[in-house]
Amino acid sequence: MQAIVDMFRKRKQLWVVPLYGIFYMLTFRVLENAIRIPGTYHIISCPLDQYIPFCEYFVIFYYSWFAYVAVAEVYFCLIDRDVAEFNKFIFYLGTGMTIFLIFSAVYPNGLNLRPRTFDHDNIFVQMCKAMYRTDTPTNVFPSIHVFNSLAVFLAACDSKKLKKHKGILTFTGIWTVLIILSTAFIKQHSCYDIAAGIVMGIVLFRLYYVFIPDRIRAAASVRVEI
């Protein structure tokens, strides 16, 4: 515990993680409370949604998202120790999540996909019911489950250390796909939410991992020549 405290003292940029986490959760809660009344938000619906069956078993992968993202943050914050990779990853996640908050404030949205009755009952159905009681089907576009999962995978692929471990990248890629699929199979997100999360993940990855580093290297080479 003391080692972690000392690390936060030495690397003050680490404080952005818990501070942004608090800001995000508080802002999200305000946005959620603002649209609890039906009719005050726009319903998102894609024709493809009706062809995707409800499959309660995917709730395991949906819940695993919390641990999946947490492990990635611990790795880039406390284990990797590469400041440049930490900065890219945190700005990557933070930008996407902030865009989500802004969009939710400007265009309140929700879903009407959840099943009202279930053909059978088991522990996975009970987990879905519990989730439905606590996780409202509002402010769903773009899907943060999808965006964050894809961001973790792409950041891992770019990591100097992790890219040497093909097994880890393969596992991460498969788990990312399963989490993304889970959002559709347990009716937590529309195909539009999923597509938007993927597009945002790819665009912001190109911004923070390709475009900005290229510009920094180009500027540095100009200074050297001068």
PEBEL-V466956 format. One record per pair of residues at least 4 apart in sequence whose C-alpha atoms are under 7 Angstrom apart, sorted by sequence separation. I is the first residue (numbers start at 1). J is the second residue. D is the distance in Angstrom with one decimal. If there is no record, write none. Layout:
i={I	I}
j={J	J}
d={D	D}
This chain:
i={1	2	3	4	5	6	7	8	15	16	17	18	19	20	21	22	23	24	25	26	27	28	29	30	31	32	48	58	59	60	61	64	65	66	67	68	69	70	71	72	73	74	75	76	77	82	83	84	85	86	87	88	89	90	91	92	93	94	95	96	97	98	99	100	101	102	103	104	121	122	123	124	125	126	127	128	129	130	131	132	143	144	145	146	147	148	149	150	151	152	153	154	155	159	165	166	167	168	169	170	171	172	173	174	175	176	177	178	179	181	182	183	184	189	190	191	192	193	194	195	196	197	198	199	200	201	202	203	204	205	206	207	208	209	210	211	212	213	214	215	216	217	218	219	220	221	222	35	74	75	76	104	157	158	183	184	189	206	207	8	35	156	157	183	184	8	156	77	76	157	156	153	153	153	111	150	110	111	149	110	109	110	109	110	108	109	146	104	100	143	97	146	140	143	147	151	137	142	143	146	147	150	141	142	146	140	144	147	142	143	147	93	142	93	14	44	59	42	43	44	45	89	41	42	43	44	57	41	42	43	56	41	43	56	59	56	28	114	31	113	65	69	72	69	96	92	92	65	92	61	62	61	62	88	61	62	88	59	58	58	59	58	55	56	54	55	53	54	52	54	49	49	48	46	45	46	44	46}
j={5	6	7	8	9	10	11	12	19	20	21	22	23	24	25	26	27	28	29	30	31	32	33	34	35	36	52	62	63	64	65	68	69	70	71	72	73	74	75	76	77	78	79	80	81	86	87	88	89	90	91	92	93	94	95	96	97	98	99	100	101	102	103	104	105	106	107	108	125	126	127	128	129	130	131	132	133	134	135	136	147	148	149	150	151	152	153	154	155	156	157	158	159	163	169	170	171	172	173	174	175	176	177	178	179	180	181	182	183	185	186	187	188	193	194	195	196	197	198	199	200	201	202	203	204	205	206	207	208	209	210	211	212	213	214	215	216	217	218	219	220	221	222	223	224	225	226	40	79	80	81	109	162	163	188	189	194	211	212	14	41	162	163	189	190	15	163	86	86	169	169	172	173	176	137	176	137	138	176	138	138	139	139	140	139	140	180	139	142	189	144	194	189	193	197	201	188	193	194	197	198	201	193	194	198	193	197	200	196	197	201	148	197	151	77	109	124	108	109	110	111	155	108	109	110	111	124	109	110	111	124	110	112	125	128	128	101	187	105	187	145	149	152	152	200	204	205	179	208	178	179	179	182	208	182	183	209	182	182	185	186	186	185	186	185	186	185	186	185	187	190	191	191	190	190	191	190	192}
d={6.5	6.1	6.1	6.3	6.4	6.3	5.8	5.6	6.2	5.7	6.1	6.2	6.3	5.9	6.2	6.1	6.1	5.9	6.1	6.3	6.3	6.1	6.2	6.2	6.8	6.6	7.0	6.4	6.1	6.1	6.6	6.0	6.1	6.1	6.0	6.5	6.3	6.2	6.1	6.2	5.8	5.4	4.7	5.2	6.7	6.2	6.1	6.2	6.1	6.1	6.0	5.9	6.2	5.8	5.8	6.5	6.2	6.0	6.1	6.3	6.4	6.2	6.1	6.1	6.2	6.2	5.6	4.9	5.8	6.3	6.2	6.3	6.2	6.1	6.2	6.1	6.4	6.6	5.6	6.4	6.2	5.7	6.1	6.1	6.0	6.2	6.5	6.1	5.9	6.1	6.3	6.4	6.1	5.7	6.6	6.0	6.1	6.0	6.0	6.2	6.1	6.0	6.4	6.3	6.2	6.2	6.1	6.0	6.7	6.3	6.0	6.2	6.1	5.9	6.5	6.0	6.1	6.2	6.3	6.2	6.0	6.1	6.3	6.1	6.0	6.0	6.3	6.3	6.2	5.5	4.9	4.9	5.5	6.3	6.0	6.3	6.2	6.1	6.1	6.1	6.1	6.2	6.4	6.4	6.3	6.3	6.3	5.8	6.8	5.8	6.9	6.8	6.7	6.4	5.1	5.4	6.8	6.0	6.0	6.0	6.4	5.9	5.3	5.3	6.4	6.9	6.8	6.1	5.3	6.6	6.9	6.0	6.0	6.8	5.4	6.3	5.5	6.4	5.5	3.9	5.7	5.6	5.0	6.1	6.1	6.6	5.3	5.6	6.3	7.0	6.9	6.2	6.6	5.0	4.6	5.9	6.7	4.6	5.7	5.4	5.9	6.2	4.8	6.7	6.5	6.5	6.6	6.8	5.1	5.0	5.3	6.6	4.9	7.0	6.7	6.6	6.8	6.1	5.7	6.0	7.0	6.6	4.8	4.5	5.0	5.6	5.8	4.8	6.1	5.4	5.5	6.4	7.0	5.5	6.5	6.7	6.8	5.4	6.5	5.7	6.9	6.9	6.5	6.9	7.0	6.4	6.8	6.7	6.5	6.3	5.5	5.1	5.5	6.0	6.2	6.5	6.9	6.4	4.9	6.6	6.5	6.5	5.2	5.9	5.0	5.8	6.3	5.5	6.6	6.7	6.1	6.3	6.9	6.4	6.2	6.2	7.0	6.3}
